[in-house]
């Protein structure tokens, strides 16, 4: 029942609530980005969604305009704007994904959406059934992650999540995400 209906209802309620709570912060971040270099505040990137359907993921832009689309684990090799450094350390760059959740392209909890160029991750996730659920803002792989986690290991966590999806597991992952967010941030 939760997988069929409850998860979507939870996602709508959670994303609407979070958008109301964080809208002042989101406005300040957008203004800071625009004032920082005159470029757009939002960054759109094609990602792989449920049933391997592409969608346009929203993030606050943390890199200079026209930066190549790369996986987040390679972001340290690219220059980050001063505002970008702050919003990445605080994970505020992810807040626009609440709109993706409200639209039904993402969920609060699920596998993080991959780039199509992350072929090994996409193929392994597909083989393990991870694309049976929507990608998420946080997920089982994220709360169990470590620097240098291999694509196969991420996909294993994502497949495990998809096979055991439940309300209780989603709440547990959300709570553990707060612990994950308190870890020292990566330096860019």
C-alpha positions in Angstrom: 0.0 0.0 0.0 2.8 2.4 0.9 4.7 1.7 -2.3 1.6 2.2 -4.5 0.0 5.3 -2.9 1.5 6.3 0.5 5.0 7.1 -0.7 3.7 9.6 -3.3 1.3 11.2 -0.7 4.3 11.4 1.8 6.5 13.0 -0.9 3.9 15.7 -1.8 3.3 16.5 1.9 7.0 16.6 2.8 8.1 18.6 -0.3 5.3 21.2 0.1 6.2 21.6 3.8 9.9 21.8 3.1 9.4 24.3 0.3 7.3 26.6 2.6 9.9 26.3 5.4 13.0 26.8 3.2 11.6 29.3 0.6 13.2 32.3 2.4 16.5 30.5 2.4 16.1 29.5 -1.2 15.4 33.1 -2.2 18.5 34.3 -0.4 20.6 31.6 -2.1 19.2 32.4 -5.5 20.0 36.1 -5.1 23.5 35.4 -3.7 24.3 33.2 -6.8 23.0 35.8 -9.2 24.9 38.6 -7.5 28.0 36.5 -7.3 28.6 36.2 -11.1 25.4 37.4 -12.8 24.6 33.9 -14.0 21.4 31.9 -13.4 20.7 30.6 -9.9 19.4 27.2 -11.1 21.3 24.5 -12.8 19.4 21.9 -14.8 21.0 18.5 -15.6 19.6 15.4 -17.3 19.5 12.5 -14.9 18.1 9.0 -15.0 14.8 8.5 -13.2 12.3 5.8 -12.4 12.1 3.1 -15.1 15.3 4.7 -16.5 13.3 7.7 -17.8 15.4 10.8 -18.1 14.3 14.0 -16.3 15.7 17.4 -15.7 17.2 17.6 -12.1 17.2 21.0 -10.5 20.1 22.3 -8.3 21.4 25.6 -7.2 24.4 26.4 -9.4 27.6 26.1 -7.5 30.1 26.1 -10.4 30.8 28.8 -13.0 28.4 29.1 -15.9 29.0 26.6 -18.7 30.8 24.1 -16.6 30.8 20.5 -18.0 28.2 18.1 -16.6 30.2 15.7 -14.3 29.3 13.3 -11.5 29.4 14.8 -8.0 32.4 12.6 -7.1 34.4 14.4 -9.7 33.3 17.9 -8.7 36.5 18.5 -6.6 38.4 18.7 -9.9 36.2 21.7 -11.1 36.3 25.2 -9.8 33.5 26.1 -7.5 32.2 29.7 -7.0 32.5 31.3 -3.5 28.8 31.0 -3.0 28.9 27.5 -4.4 31.4 26.4 -1.8 29.0 27.5 1.0 25.9 26.0 -0.5 27.7 22.7 -1.1 29.0 22.4 2.4 25.5 23.0 3.8 23.8 20.9 1.1 21.6 23.9 0.2 22.5 23.3 -3.5 20.0 20.3 -3.3 17.0 22.3 -2.2 15.5 22.9 -5.7 15.1 19.1 -5.9 12.1 19.6 -3.7 10.4 20.9 -6.9 11.4 17.7 -8.6 9.8 15.7 -5.8 6.6 17.8 -6.0 6.5 17.2 -9.8 6.7 13.4 -9.2 10.2 13.1 -10.9 11.9 12.3 -7.6 11.0 11.1 -4.1 12.3 12.2 -0.7 14.0 8.8 -0.3 15.4 6.6 -3.2 18.6 6.1 -5.1 20.3 9.3 -6.0 19.7 10.1 -9.6 22.6 9.2 -11.9 23.9 10.9 -15.0 23.5 8.9 -18.2 27.3 8.9 -18.5 27.6 6.9 -15.3 27.1 3.8 -17.4 28.4 1.2 -14.9 26.1 2.6 -12.1 23.1 2.8 -14.4 23.5 -0.7 -15.8 24.2 -2.2 -12.4 21.2 -0.4 -10.8 19.0 -1.7 -13.7 20.2 -5.3 -13.1 19.4 -5.0 -9.4 16.0 -3.4 -9.8 16.8 0.0 -8.4 14.9 1.7 -11.2 11.7 0.2 -9.9 11.4 3.3 -7.6 11.9 7.0 -8.1 15.3 8.5 -7.4 15.6 10.3 -4.1 17.0 13.4 -2.4 18.6 10.9 0.0 18.9 7.2 0.0 20.3 4.0 1.5 23.6 4.3 -0.4 24.1 7.9 0.9 23.7 7.1 4.6 26.1 4.2 4.1 28.5 6.0 1.9 32.2 6.6 2.2 34.7 8.4 0.0 35.5 6.4 -3.1 32.5 4.0 -2.9 32.4 2.0 -6.1 29.5 2.2 -8.5 28.7 -1.5 -7.9 28.5 -0.9 -4.1 26.2 2.1 -4.6 24.0 0.1 -6.9 23.9 -2.8 -4.4 22.5 -0.4 -1.7 20.1 1.1 -4.2 18.8 -2.3 -5.3 18.4 -3.4 -1.6 16.4 -0.2 -1.0 14.1 -0.8 -4.0 13.4 -4.4 -2.9 12.6 -3.5 0.7 10.8 -0.2 0.3 8.6 0.7 3.3 7.5 3.7 5.3 9.5 2.7 8.3 12.7 2.3 6.2 12.1 5.8 4.6 11.7 7.4 8.0 14.9 5.6 9.3 16.8 6.8 6.2 15.6 10.4 6.7 16.7 10.4 10.3 20.0 8.9 9.5 20.5 11.5 6.8 20.6 14.2 9.5 23.6 12.3 11.0 25.2 12.0 7.6 24.8 15.8 7.1 26.6 16.5 10.4 29.8 14.8 9.1 32.6 17.2 8.2 32.0 18.4 4.6 34.3 17.7 1.7 36.7 20.5 0.8 36.3 21.9 -2.7 
